[in-house]
Amino acid sequence: PMHEVTFSTDDKPKLLSQ
């Protein structure tokens, strides 16, 4: 759910880094 909320352009790369 969290990744869905932070699916922004700046959060996209962050999700991959996480």
Secondary structure, 3 states (H helix, E strand, C coil): CHHHHCCCCCHHHHHHHC
